Amino acid sequence: MKHESRVLLASALGPLPAAAVALALLWTGPYSLQLQCTLTLLIAAFWLGCVVAVHHRVVFPLRTLSNMLAALREQDFSMRARGARPDDALGEVMIEVNALGTLLREQRLGAMEATALLRRVMAEIDVAVFAFDTNRRLRLVNRFGERLLAKNAEDVLNLSAAELGLAECLNGDTQRIINLAFPGGVGRWELRRGTYLERGLPQELLVLSDLTRTLREEERQAWQRLVHVLRHEVNNSLAPIHSLAESLAKLLSAQHTEAVTQDLREGLEVIADRAQSLNRFMSAYTRLTRLPKPRHRDVSVENWIRRVVSLEKRVPIVVEPGPDIVIRADGDQLDQLLINLLRNAVDAALETGGKVAIGWRKTGSSSCEVWIDDEGPGVANTANLFVPFYTTKPTGTGIGLVLSRQIAEAHGGWVTLENRQPGPGCRATCRL
């Protein structure tokens, strides 16, 4: 029997003996039929009213408590029970239920704030965070991880680690440095792994920290200090040499014969030219340490590429058509970047009489990729291409590729140069 039925039965049977005695005395006494019927109806109505009142007073608070608990279960903590008073047994229950609702509301607010903070931190940090279930399928990825995969979270969730190119990261040591290439970036990464529980099931957490820019910044600062010292020392030598050469030229022109003066003048001119050449040499290296911050404005990728291509007249360059893309960038710096890459490709093509092609494509909602193919001899040692001062050209300075990469990184991108497979030649790729 239901609890409501038991309450109804108890409330009905409680006053039944008294009602039965009253009715027995009424119908056996010397009363008129009209009075007996009237009093019988009054007793029955009073009895029924008592039954309904008792049932309501017992069942209604229980239903109120049931609604309160259901609201708490549905995480609705705005409801409060009436009749909460400390001098009443039922009131004390209502007080405890209201206190429980207040406590759960505070805990939920704290959890929501902590979760919002965690999501904000995960979205803002320059660290890729991935979470995989026991089947190594992706369950969580932050904004940097999306940028690394060049896809939105909706497109990569539930994909396996192998499909995402992260299977290697889930094997081996839990903390190590690894070289990885992703659609959204290449370089050296610090890999960390850990586990946590979600709904009682173990989840594997993968964290990738990009060390490339940090290492390059340390390398750049070291070169800045080196160039500063070299410039200081060389200038200390060049200044007196150049001054002395000019002074001697003036003296010799007035105190020697024409033949001797001519020979000395030519020799001193060589000294002066070498001094100027060395000064230009040092100035070129100094540009690496003084690249200004980009001044962003709208740049049409197609117009930018065609404008730079028109400056190169040594070989015909094939421009592959691409989408209409406008990016926010420093146009002057992009010109310098593309001139360096295009000049390298043309130099390589001239060695073999090959061709050069350039094109671009959209790689994400806010990024594009420019590629340059040449049919040159290729590069034997690609590991040192971006080392400052390293060059494979007899007259090269070794700063073109380094400067190009520095400009690309200032625009949130990167530059790579690798041999084409299958060849011949190389492909330079610039992501902006």
C-alpha positions in Angstrom: 0.0 0.0 0.0 1.3 3.5 -0.8 2.2 5.9 1.9 -0.6 8.2 0.9 -3.2 5.4 1.1 -1.9 4.5 4.6 -2.2 8.1 5.7 -5.7 8.3 4.3 -6.8 5.1 6.0 -5.3 6.1 9.3 -6.9 9.5 9.2 -10.3 7.8 8.4 -10.1 5.2 11.1 -8.9 7.5 13.8 -12.2 9.4 14.4 -14.4 6.4 13.4 -15.0 5.0 17.0 -16.2 8.3 18.3 -18.4 8.9 15.2 -19.9 5.4 15.6 -20.7 6.0 19.3 -22.3 9.3 18.5 -24.4 7.9 15.8 -25.5 5.0 18.0 -26.6 7.3 20.7 -28.3 9.6 18.2 -30.3 6.9 16.5 -31.3 5.0 19.7 -32.3 8.1 21.6 -35.7 9.8 21.6 -35.0 12.2 18.8 -37.0 13.2 15.8 -36.1 11.7 12.4 -35.3 15.2 11.1 -32.8 15.9 13.9 -31.2 12.4 13.5 -30.6 13.0 9.8 -29.3 16.5 10.2 -26.8 15.5 12.9 -25.8 12.4 11.0 -24.9 14.6 8.0 -23.0 17.0 10.2 -21.0 14.2 11.8 -20.2 12.6 8.4 -19.2 16.0 7.0 -17.0 16.8 10.0 -15.5 13.3 9.8 -14.7 13.7 6.1 -13.3 17.2 6.6 -10.9 15.9 9.3 -9.8 13.1 7.1 -9.0 15.5 4.2 -7.3 18.0 6.5 -5.1 15.4 8.1 -4.2 13.9 4.7 -3.3 17.3 3.3 -1.2 18.3 6.4 0.8 15.1 6.1 1.1 14.6 2.3 1.6 18.3 1.2 4.9 18.8 3.1 6.2 15.5 1.8 5.5 16.6 -1.8 7.1 19.9 -1.1 10.3 18.1 0.1 10.1 15.9 -3.0 9.9 18.9 -5.3 12.8 20.6 -3.4 15.0 17.5 -3.7 14.1 17.1 -7.4 15.1 20.8 -8.0 18.4 20.1 -6.2 19.0 17.1 -8.3 18.4 19.2 -11.4 20.8 21.8 -10.1 18.1 24.4 -9.5 19.1 26.0 -6.2 16.7 28.9 -6.4 13.8 27.2 -4.7 13.2 27.5 -0.9 10.7 25.7 1.3 8.2 27.6 3.4 7.5 26.9 7.0 11.1 26.5 8.0 11.1 27.2 11.8 13.4 25.8 14.6 10.6 25.0 17.1 8.8 22.5 14.8 9.9 19.0 13.7 8.8 19.5 10.1 10.2 23.1 10.2 13.6 21.8 11.2 13.5 19.5 8.1 12.7 22.4 5.9 15.6 24.4 7.5 18.0 21.6 6.7 16.7 21.3 3.1 17.1 25.0 2.5 20.6 24.9 4.0 21.5 22.1 1.7 20.3 24.1 -1.3 22.4 27.1 -0.2 25.5 24.9 0.3 25.1 23.2 -3.1 24.5 26.6 -4.8 27.7 27.9 -3.3 29.6 24.8 -4.3 28.3 24.9 -7.8 29.2 28.6 -8.2 32.7 27.8 -6.9 33.0 24.9 -9.3 31.8 27.0 -12.2 34.2 29.8 -11.4 37.1 27.3 -11.1 36.0 25.6 -14.4 35.8 29.0 -16.1 39.2 30.0 -14.8 40.7 26.6 -16.0 39.1 27.0 -19.4 40.4 30.6 -19.7 43.9 29.5 -18.7 43.8 26.6 -21.2 42.6 28.9 -23.9 45.2 31.6 -23.4 48.4 29.6 -22.7 50.8 28.8 -25.5 50.8 25.1 -24.7 48.9 22.4 -26.6 46.7 20.3 -24.3 45.1 17.0 -25.5 43.1 14.5 -23.5 42.5 10.9 -24.7 40.3 8.2 -23.4 41.2 4.5 -22.9 40.7 3.9 -26.7 43.1 6.8 -27.4 40.4 8.9 -28.9 40.5 12.7 -28.4 38.1 14.0 -25.8 39.5 17.5 -25.1 41.7 20.0 -26.9 42.5 23.6 -26.1 42.7 26.6 -28.4 46.5 26.2 -29.0 46.0 22.5 -29.8 43.3 23.5 -32.4 45.8 26.0 -33.9 48.5 23.3 -34.0 46.2 20.8 -35.8 44.8 23.6 -38.0 41.3 22.4 -37.3 38.4 23.3 -34.9 37.6 21.2 -31.9 34.4 20.0 -33.5 36.4 18.5 -36.4 39.0 16.6 -34.3 37.1 15.3 -31.2 36.6 11.5 -31.2 39.4 11.1 -33.7 42.1 8.6 -32.8 45.7 9.7 -31.9 46.9 7.9 -35.0 44.6 10.0 -37.2 45.8 13.2 -35.6 49.5 12.3 -35.9 49.9 12.1 -32.1 50.3 8.3 -31.7 54.1 8.7 -31.3 53.5 11.2 -28.4 51.5 8.6 -26.4 54.4 6.1 -26.4 57.8 6.3 -24.9 59.0 8.4 -22.0 56.4 10.6 -20.3 58.8 13.6 -20.4 61.1 14.3 -23.3 62.0 16.7 -26.1 60.8 15.7 -29.5 60.9 17.1 -33.1 57.4 17.1 -34.5 55.7 18.6 -37.6 52.0 19.6 -37.5 49.8 21.3 -40.0 49.9 24.4 -37.8 53.6 24.4 -36.9 56.9 22.6 -36.8 59.8 22.6 -34.3 61.0 21.1 -31.1 58.5 20.3 -28.4 58.7 19.4 -24.7 56.3 16.5 -24.2 54.6 15.7 -20.9 52.0 13.0 -20.2 49.8 12.3 -17.2 46.6 10.6 -16.2 43.4 11.7 -14.5 40.0 10.2 -13.8 36.7 11.3 -15.4 33.5 9.6 -14.3 35.7 6.8 -12.8 37.5 6.1 -16.1 41.2 6.9 -16.6 42.0 9.6 -19.2 45.5 10.3 -20.6 46.6 13.9 -20.7 49.2 15.1 -23.3 50.9 18.5 -23.0 53.1 19.9 -25.8 55.2 23.0 -25.1 56.8 24.7 -28.1 60.5 25.2 -27.4 61.4 26.4 -30.9 60.8 30.1 -30.4 62.4 30.1 -26.9 65.5 28.5 -28.2 65.6 30.8 -31.2 65.1 33.8 -29.0 68.0 32.7 -26.8 70.1 32.1 -29.9 69.1 35.6 -31.3 70.0 37.3 -28.1 73.4 35.5 -28.1 74.0 36.7 -31.7 72.9 40.2 -30.7 75.6 40.3 -28.0 78.2 38.9 -30.4 77.3 41.4 -33.2 77.4 44.3 -30.7 81.0 43.3 -29.6 82.1 42.7 -33.2 80.7 46.0 -34.3 82.3 47.8 -31.5 85.7 46.3 -32.1 85.6 46.5 -35.9 84.5 50.1 -35.8 87.4 51.0 -33.5 89.7 49.7 -36.2 87.8 51.0 -39.2 87.5 54.6 -38.1 91.2 55.3 -37.8 92.0 53.3 -40.9 89.6 55.2 -43.0 90.7 58.6 -41.5 94.3 57.8 -42.0 93.8 56.7 -45.6 92.1 60.0 -46.4 94.9 62.0 -44.7 97.7 60.1 -46.5 96.0 60.6 -49.8 96.0 64.3 -49.3 99.6 64.4 -48.2 100.9 62.2 -50.9 99.2 64.1 -53.6 101.2 67.2 -52.7 104.7 65.7 -51.8 105.5 62.9 -54.3 105.9 62.4 -57.9 103.0 61.6 -60.1 103.8 57.9 -60.5 104.4 57.2 -56.9 101.4 59.2 -55.9 99.3 57.3 -58.3 100.4 53.9 -56.9 99.9 55.0 -53.3 96.6 56.6 -54.1 95.4 53.3 -55.6 96.6 51.4 -52.6 94.9 53.7 -50.2 91.7 53.6 -52.2 91.8 49.8 -51.8 92.1 50.3 -48.1 89.2 52.7 -48.0 87.1 50.4 -50.2 87.8 47.5 -47.9 86.9 49.5 -44.9 83.6 50.5 -46.4 82.9 47.0 -47.5 83.6 45.7 -44.0 81.3 48.4 -42.6 78.5 47.3 -45.0 79.2 43.7 -44.0 78.6 44.5 -40.3 75.6 46.7 -41.1 73.9 43.8 -42.8 74.4 41.5 -39.8 73.1 44.3 -37.5 69.8 44.2 -39.3 69.1 40.8 -37.6 69.1 42.4 -34.2 67.1 45.6 -35.1 64.0 44.3 -36.9 61.2 46.6 -35.9 57.8 45.4 -34.8 55.3 44.9 -37.6 52.9 47.6 -38.4 49.8 45.7 -39.4 47.5 46.7 -42.2 45.4 44.9 -44.8 47.6 43.2 -47.4 46.2 41.3 -50.4 48.2 38.1 -50.8 47.9 38.0 -54.5 48.9 41.6 -55.1 51.8 41.2 -52.7 53.1 38.1 -54.5 52.7 39.5 -58.0 54.4 42.7 -57.0 57.5 40.9 -55.6 57.6 38.5 -58.6 57.7 41.5 -61.0 60.9 42.6 -59.4 62.8 39.4 -60.4 63.8 39.5 -64.1 66.5 36.8 -64.3 64.1 33.9 -65.0 60.4 33.6 -65.7 58.4 32.8 -62.6 55.2 30.8 -62.9 52.5 32.2 -60.5 49.9 29.6 -59.7 46.5 31.1 -59.1 45.1 31.0 -55.6 42.1 32.2 -53.5 41.5 35.9 -52.8 43.0 36.3 -49.3 43.6 39.5 -47.3 45.8 39.3 -44.2 46.8 41.8 -41.5 50.6 42.2 -41.8 53.5 44.6 -42.4 53.7 44.9 -46.1 57.3 46.2 -46.2 58.5 43.3 -44.0 56.6 40.8 -46.1 58.3 42.2 -49.2 61.7 41.6 -47.7 60.7 38.1 -46.6 59.5 37.1 -50.1 62.3 38.8 -51.9 64.8 36.7 -49.9 63.0 33.4 -50.5 62.4 34.2 -54.2 66.0 35.2 -54.8 67.3 31.9 -53.3 64.9 30.0 -55.5 66.0 31.9 -58.7 69.7 31.5 -57.8 69.2 27.7 -57.4 67.3 27.5 -60.7 70.0 29.4 -62.6 72.5 26.7 -61.7 70.5 24.0 -63.5 68.5 26.1 -66.0 65.3 25.0 -64.2 62.1 26.8 -63.5 60.6 28.6 -60.4 56.9 28.5 -59.4 55.1 30.2 -56.6 51.6 29.9 -55.2 49.4 30.3 -52.1 46.5 28.7 -50.4 44.3 29.2 -47.4 45.1 26.9 -44.5 42.7 28.0 -41.8 40.2 30.7 -40.7 43.0 33.2 -40.0 46.1 31.9 -41.8 47.5 31.3 -45.3 50.5 29.5 -46.7 52.9 30.6 -49.5 55.1 28.1 -51.3 58.0 28.5 -53.8 59.3 25.6 -55.8 62.6 25.6 -57.7 64.2 23.0 -60.0 67.7 23.7 -58.7 70.3 21.2 -57.4 68.7 21.0 -53.9 70.4 21.4 -50.5 72.8 18.8 -49.1 72.6 20.0 -45.5 69.2 21.4 -44.5 70.0 21.3 -40.8 72.1 24.5 -40.9 70.0 26.6 -43.3 68.6 28.8 -40.6 71.9 29.2 -38.7 73.0 32.9 -38.8 75.9 33.5 -41.1 75.7 30.0 -42.6 75.6 30.1 -46.5 76.2 27.8 -49.4 76.7 30.7 -51.8 80.2 32.1 -52.6 79.0 35.7 -52.2 76.2 35.0 -49.6 76.0 36.6 -46.2 74.0 33.9 -44.4 71.2 36.3 -43.1 68.5 36.0 -45.8 66.8 32.9 -44.5 67.3 33.9 -40.9 65.8 37.3 -41.5 62.8 35.8 -43.4 62.1 33.4 -40.6 62.3 36.2 -38.0 59.8 38.2 -40.0 57.4 35.2 -40.4 57.6 34.5 -36.6 56.8 38.2 -35.9 53.6 37.6 -37.9 52.7 34.4 -35.9 54.0 32.1 -38.6 57.1 30.1 -39.7 59.3 29.4 -42.7 60.7 26.0 -43.8 63.0 25.0 -46.6 63.3 21.4 -47.7 64.2 19.3 -50.7 61.3 18.3 -52.9 60.2 14.7 -52.9 60.3 13.7 -55.6 62.8 16.3 -56.8 64.5 18.1 -58.3 65.0 21.3 -56.3 63.6 22.7 -53.0 60.3 24.0 -51.7 60.2 27.0 -49.4 57.0 27.3 -47.4 55.9 30.4 -45.4 52.9 30.2 -43.1 51.4 33.6 -42.0 
